[in-house]
Structures are given as structure tokens and as C-alpha cells.
């Protein structure tokens, strides 16, 4: 029997994950059956179950893959001294995440933002999936906290702000931007980048004036 190459196995796994992502984005996790996934990827049950035991394994793999790549990107940024500015860093990581799934569409629109919304909805009834997200976002949050500490050490950010507060705010900005894409349609990551750049460039003239008067 001919030996199947790792490249072939990886390509088949990618095919299944992408097909499942489209199904989940289209109809939601709860309403999607394994038969829907088999039809989408045009494979036999045996071929799919060789890689994944069921819907839970599929959605866990999709979520884990996305959050794993995001965490790795932020952890790499945290090792730089100083880390890249927040606007550039967010645009880079989000751009990479969207580009990796740019070929997936549902009803003529990018599937990834819709998939994110469907996953959030499913966490309300699926505690295992909720636990996966908590762990994944927790690791991203921790990486962001380290990045903020790097900003503070470099004098790029105020030192009197708790790093975790900034981390949660940055995650909220990205998740909100993804939700907007699901609601209002695609938008380039430069929109978020420019908005963050404008906000972080604001000056508190009143505080500066008060400080000079105290001096």
C-alpha cells in the first residue's frame, strides 16, 4: 500500500476544517450536523472521522488554531524591546488572522467574522467550548499584559495604568471590530489601525496645564 505523505494529510485536514468553518458560519454550530460537513467537504464519513471525532472536535480545533496563532504572534511581539506600537501590532496580527481565512465565504461575504459570532453564541450553551475560549483568550490577555509592561518600561505608555486593563481594552477593540464586519460588511484592518492611532495620539491639555500650575 502506498504511503500517504504528511503533506497530503495536512491538506486533507485543512480541507475538513475549512469546510466545517463555512458550515458553522452559515448555520451556527448547533444547527450544523456532521452530514452537513461531509456534504460541504465532499468526503466520506470515514475520511472525516479519521481526523475528527465529531462537531465538538472540529470547533475545538478551529478555535484552538485561531487563538493559538494569535497568542504566538503577541508572545513574539512581547519579546521585542520595545514591542511594536499598539496600532501597528493589532493591524498586523488581525491582518494575518483574516488573510489566513480570506478564501472562506458564506453568501458572498467573508465567513470568519460570522464564524466568530456563531462561536460566541454557542458558548452560552456549550461549557466545553466556553472553557476553550476562556483559556485561549486568557493566554492572549496575558501576552498583551507583557506587551504593555514593555511599553511602560520603554516610556511609551503611562506607568500608572494596570497592564491587564489595557490588555482587556485591546482585545475588546479587536473583537468589536470583527463583530462590526459581521454586521456591516468587510472593512480593511487599516480602519482599526488608524482609529487606534488617532486615539492614542490624543493629548490631555487640561492635565498638562494643571500639572504646570502645580509646579
MOMO-V296724 format. One record per residue. N is the residue number from 1. SS is DSSP state (helix for helix, strand for strand, loop for the rest). PSI is psi in radians with two decimals (NA if undefined). Layout:
N;SS;PSI  N;SS;PSI
//
This chain:
1;loop;2.32  2;loop;2.44  3;loop;2.28  4;loop;2.27  5;loop;2.72  6;helix;-0.58  7;helix;-0.71  8;helix;-0.74  9;helix;-0.74  10;helix;-0.71  11;helix;-0.69  12;helix;-0.71  13;helix;-0.72  14;helix;-0.73  15;helix;-0.76  16;helix;-0.79  17;helix;-0.75  18;helix;-0.71  19;helix;-0.72  20;helix;-0.70  21;helix;-0.72  22;helix;-0.75  23;helix;-0.80  24;helix;-0.67  25;helix;-0.60  26;helix;-0.85  27;helix;-0.07  28;loop;2.76  29;loop;-0.79  30;loop;-0.67  31;loop;-0.11  32;loop;2.29  33;loop;2.88  34;helix;-0.51  35;helix;-0.65  36;helix;-0.73  37;helix;-0.77  38;helix;-0.73  39;helix;-0.71  40;helix;-0.73  41;helix;-0.15  42;loop;0.87  43;loop;2.82  44;loop;2.84  45;helix;-0.71  46;helix;-0.68  47;helix;-0.67  48;helix;-0.80  49;helix;-0.24  50;loop;-0.51  51;loop;-0.64  52;loop;2.39  53;loop;-0.31  54;loop;-2.93  55;helix;-0.72  56;helix;-0.73  57;helix;-0.63  58;helix;-0.88  59;helix;-0.60  60;helix;-0.70  61;helix;-0.70  62;helix;-0.86  63;helix;-0.77  64;helix;-0.66  65;helix;-0.80  66;helix;-0.91  67;helix;-0.55  68;helix;-0.75  69;helix;-0.64  70;helix;-0.79  71;helix;-0.78  72;helix;-0.69  73;helix;-0.73  74;helix;-0.62  75;helix;-0.63  76;helix;-0.73  77;helix;-0.64  78;helix;-0.42  79;loop;-0.19  80;loop;2.63  81;loop;1.85  82;loop;2.92  83;loop;2.81  84;loop;2.64  85;loop;2.62  86;helix;-0.76  87;helix;-0.75  88;helix;-0.67  89;helix;-0.81  90;helix;-0.79  91;helix;-0.70  92;helix;-0.85  93;helix;-0.77  94;helix;-0.70  95;helix;-0.74  96;helix;-0.73  97;helix;-0.76  98;helix;-0.67  99;helix;-0.59  100;loop;-0.30  101;loop;0.38  102;loop;-0.27  103;loop;-0.09  104;loop;2.12  105;strand;2.59  106;strand;2.12  107;loop;0.66  108;loop;0.10  109;strand;2.68  110;strand;2.37  111;helix;-0.49  112;helix;-0.83  113;helix;-0.70  114;helix;-0.66  115;helix;-0.74  116;helix;-0.79  117;helix;-0.73  118;helix;-0.66  119;helix;-0.77  120;helix;-0.76  121;helix;-0.72  122;helix;-0.50  123;helix;-0.35  124;loop;-0.38  125;loop;-0.14  126;loop;1.72  127;helix;-0.56  128;helix;-0.77  129;helix;-0.69  130;helix;-0.68  131;helix;-0.68  132;helix;-0.77  133;helix;-0.72  134;helix;-0.75  135;helix;-0.77  136;helix;-0.86  137;helix;-0.53  138;helix;-0.70  139;helix;-0.65  140;helix;-0.73  141;helix;-0.73  142;helix;-0.71  143;helix;-0.71  144;helix;-0.67  145;helix;-0.70  146;helix;-0.66  147;helix;-0.78  148;helix;-0.71  149;helix;-0.64  150;helix;-0.69  151;helix;-0.79  152;helix;-0.72  153;helix;-0.55  154;loop;-0.01  155;loop;0.30  156;loop;-0.28  157;loop;2.59  158;loop;2.45  159;loop;-0.14  160;loop;0.24  161;loop;2.35  162;loop;2.18  163;helix;-0.67  164;helix;-0.52  165;helix;-0.72  166;helix;-0.72  167;helix;-0.83  168;helix;-0.63  169;helix;-0.72  170;helix;-0.71  171;helix;-0.72  172;helix;-0.68  173;helix;-0.75  174;helix;-0.81  175;helix;-0.67  176;helix;-0.66  177;helix;-0.70  178;helix;-0.72  179;helix;-0.68  180;helix;-0.65  181;helix;-0.64  182;helix;-0.63  183;helix;-0.77  184;helix;-0.09  185;loop;2.94  186;loop;2.59  187;loop;2.44  188;loop;2.65  189;helix;-0.31  190;helix;-0.44  191;helix;-0.85  192;helix;-0.73  193;helix;-0.85  194;helix;-0.66  195;helix;-0.78  196;helix;-0.69  197;helix;-0.73  198;helix;-0.74  199;helix;-0.74  200;helix;-0.18  201;loop;-0.03  202;loop;2.51  203;loop;2.46  204;loop;1.45  205;helix;-0.58  206;helix;-0.76  207;helix;-0.67  208;helix;-0.71  209;helix;-0.77  210;helix;-0.67  211;helix;-0.69  212;helix;-0.59  213;helix;-0.61  214;helix;-0.53  215;loop;NA
//
